[in-house]
Amino acid sequence: MRVDIITLFPDFFTSPLSSGLLGKALAKQIAAVHLTNPRDFATDKHRRVDDEPYGGGVGMLMKPEPIFAAVESLPVLPRREVLLMTPQGETMNQRMFQAFAQHDQLVIICGHYEGVDDRVLNLVTREVSLGDFVLTCGEIPALALLNGTIRLLPGTVGKEDSLKAESFEDGLLDYPQYTRPPIFRDWAVPDVLLSGNHAAIARWRREQQLQRTRDRRPDLYDRWLEESGSG
């Protein structure tokens, strides 16, 4: 997979792209991330990428010309999405990451200031948000999207079966997990997990998933009931 990030602050990604599973995935060429600064495409002597909004208002908007030029300078792969990080977009979720992991190329535009000139949406195939709140930059949600997608690519996670038993993979939260010691400060690991009875363990884990999702995320639980036909 090729990922192109349009960002005014390429250095923001230096450490995350060289750390942990993400860094290993890039080193193994499972994915390639390219950083493009729209300031490099500004045509005036001051290399301006922002200006005041027409009609007045507080703050500055990112100009369309540098963003268009930056995106149009990139190669175009067959299965491609051009994403704008914006609080007005669709909230990220696991299904979104699963869909993105099937693409050949993601182009991620990171907004700044008060956002981007609305004509930039003519480039965009999907608007994406980290949540119902406002951040100082689009690089933070871009990094979350990058991490959530690349970790799903074959070869990134050592044991791919572990991806199948995670929260949200089947619409439910994950079950509780424990490791040694069996007793810590009077808190004991549930007996069923020490029993060696794999069928009983599987049943317990499923029950815990259902209970945890019902208690903590009733919205997810209701959606799961509707989609699974279990309601």
C-alpha positions in Angstrom: 0.0 0.0 0.0 1.1 3.6 -0.8 0.1 6.4 1.6 0.6 10.0 0.6 0.2 12.6 3.4 -0.4 16.2 2.5 0.9 18.1 5.5 2.4 21.4 6.4 4.4 19.7 9.2 6.2 16.6 7.8 8.3 16.4 11.0 5.2 15.5 12.9 5.4 12.0 11.5 9.1 11.3 11.9 9.0 9.4 15.2 5.7 7.5 14.7 6.8 6.3 11.3 10.0 4.8 12.7 8.5 3.3 15.9 6.8 0.1 16.8 4.8 -2.1 14.4 4.3 0.9 12.1 8.0 1.4 11.7 8.5 -2.4 11.2 5.8 -2.5 8.5 7.4 0.3 6.6 10.9 -1.2 7.0 9.5 -4.5 5.5 7.9 -2.5 2.7 4.4 -3.7 3.6 3.4 -0.1 3.1 5.2 3.1 2.0 4.4 6.5 3.4 5.3 9.7 1.4 5.0 13.2 2.9 4.2 16.1 0.7 4.3 19.7 1.9 1.8 22.0 0.1 4.0 24.9 0.9 6.4 23.6 -1.7 3.7 24.3 -4.3 2.9 27.9 -3.2 3.6 30.3 -6.0 4.0 33.7 -4.3 7.4 34.9 -2.9 6.2 34.4 0.7 5.0 30.8 0.0 1.6 31.4 1.6 -0.7 28.5 2.0 -3.5 30.4 4.0 -5.6 33.5 3.6 -8.5 35.3 5.2 -12.0 33.9 4.5 -14.3 35.7 2.2 -17.2 37.2 4.1 -15.2 37.8 7.2 -14.7 35.6 10.2 -12.0 34.6 12.7 -8.9 32.7 11.6 -7.3 31.7 8.3 -8.2 29.1 5.7 -5.8 26.9 3.7 -5.8 28.1 0.1 -6.9 25.6 -2.6 -4.1 26.1 -5.1 -1.2 24.6 -3.1 -3.3 21.6 -2.0 -4.5 20.9 -5.5 -1.0 21.1 -6.9 0.4 18.9 -4.1 -2.3 16.2 -4.7 -2.0 16.4 -8.5 1.8 15.9 -8.3 1.3 12.4 -6.9 1.1 9.1 -8.9 -2.4 7.7 -9.2 -2.8 4.0 -8.3 -5.9 2.0 -9.3 -7.7 1.6 -5.9 -7.3 5.1 -4.4 -9.0 7.2 -1.8 -8.4 10.9 -1.2 -9.2 11.7 2.4 -9.7 15.0 4.1 -9.2 15.0 7.9 -12.0 17.2 9.2 -14.3 17.2 12.3 -17.2 17.4 9.8 -16.3 14.0 8.4 -17.4 10.4 9.1 -16.1 9.2 12.4 -13.3 6.6 12.1 -14.2 3.0 13.0 -12.8 -0.5 12.5 -14.9 -1.2 9.4 -13.5 1.9 7.8 -9.9 0.8 8.4 -10.8 -2.7 7.0 -12.0 -1.0 3.8 -9.0 1.2 3.5 -6.7 -1.8 4.0 -8.0 -3.1 0.6 -6.8 -0.1 -1.2 -3.6 0.4 -3.2 -3.3 4.1 -2.2 -4.5 6.5 0.4 -4.0 10.3 0.0 -4.6 12.0 3.3 -5.0 15.8 3.4 -4.3 17.4 6.8 -6.1 20.6 7.4 -4.9 23.5 9.6 -6.1 26.9 10.9 -9.9 27.2 10.4 -9.9 24.4 7.8 -9.6 24.4 4.0 -11.2 26.3 1.2 -14.4 24.3 0.4 -13.3 23.8 -3.2 -10.7 21.3 -2.0 -13.7 18.9 -1.6 -13.6 18.5 -5.4 -10.4 16.5 -4.8 -11.7 14.5 -1.9 -13.5 11.1 -2.1 -14.2 10.9 1.7 -14.1 13.2 4.7 -12.9 11.5 7.9 -13.0 12.6 11.5 -11.4 11.2 14.7 -14.5 12.3 16.7 -16.9 15.0 17.7 -14.3 17.5 18.8 -11.8 20.0 17.3 -8.0 19.6 17.2 -5.3 22.0 16.2 -4.3 20.0 13.2 -5.2 17.1 10.9 -2.0 15.3 11.5 -3.3 13.7 14.7 -6.3 12.0 13.1 -4.2 11.2 10.1 -1.7 9.3 12.3 -4.6 7.4 14.0 -5.9 6.4 10.5 -2.5 5.4 9.3 -1.9 3.2 12.4 -5.4 1.6 12.3 -5.1 0.7 8.6 -1.5 -0.4 8.2 -1.7 -2.8 11.2 -4.4 -4.7 9.3 -2.1 -5.3 6.3 -0.8 -8.9 6.0 2.6 -9.3 7.6 2.3 -6.3 10.0 1.1 -8.1 13.0 3.0 -11.3 13.9 0.0 -13.4 14.7 -2.7 -12.5 12.3 -5.3 -14.6 14.2 -5.0 -12.0 17.0 -6.6 -9.5 14.7 -9.7 -11.6 14.5 -10.4 -11.6 18.2 -10.1 -7.9 18.9 -12.6 -5.3 19.9 -15.0 -4.2 17.0 -13.9 -7.0 14.6 -17.3 -8.7 14.9 -19.1 -5.6 16.3 -18.5 -6.4 19.9 -15.9 -5.2 22.5 -13.1 -7.6 23.4 -13.4 -10.0 26.3 -11.3 -9.6 29.5 -7.8 -11.0 29.4 -5.3 -12.1 32.1 -1.7 -13.3 32.4 0.6 -14.4 35.2 0.4 -14.4 38.2 -2.9 -16.2 38.8 -3.5 -14.1 41.9 -2.5 -10.4 42.3 -3.5 -8.4 45.4 -6.3 -10.8 46.1 -7.7 -10.5 42.5 -7.8 -14.0 41.0 -7.9 -15.0 37.3 -11.3 -16.6 36.6 -11.1 -20.3 37.1 -12.4 -21.1 33.7 -9.3 -19.7 32.1 -7.2 -22.1 34.1 -9.3 -25.1 33.4 -7.8 -26.1 30.1 -11.4 -26.6 28.8 -11.2 -24.7 25.5 -14.9 -25.0 24.7 -15.8 -23.6 28.2 -13.2 -20.8 27.7 -14.7 -19.9 24.3 -18.2 -19.8 25.8 -17.0 -17.6 28.7 -15.2 -15.2 26.4 -18.3 -14.8 24.2 -20.5 -14.2 27.2 -18.0 -11.6 28.5 -18.0 -9.9 25.1 -21.8 -9.6 25.1 -22.0 -8.4 28.7 -19.1 -5.9 28.3 -20.6 -4.4 25.1 -24.1 -4.3 26.6 -22.8 -2.5 29.7 -20.2 -0.2 28.2 -21.4 0.5 24.7 -25.2 -0.1 24.5 -25.1 1.7 21.1 -22.8 -1.0 19.7 -24.8 -3.7 21.4 -28.0 -2.6 19.8 -26.3 -2.4 16.4 -24.9 -5.9 16.9 -28.3 -7.2 17.8 -29.8 -5.6 14.6 -27.1 -6.8 12.3 -26.7 -10.3 13.7 -30.5 -10.9 13.9 -30.1 -11.8 17.5 -32.6 -9.2 18.7 
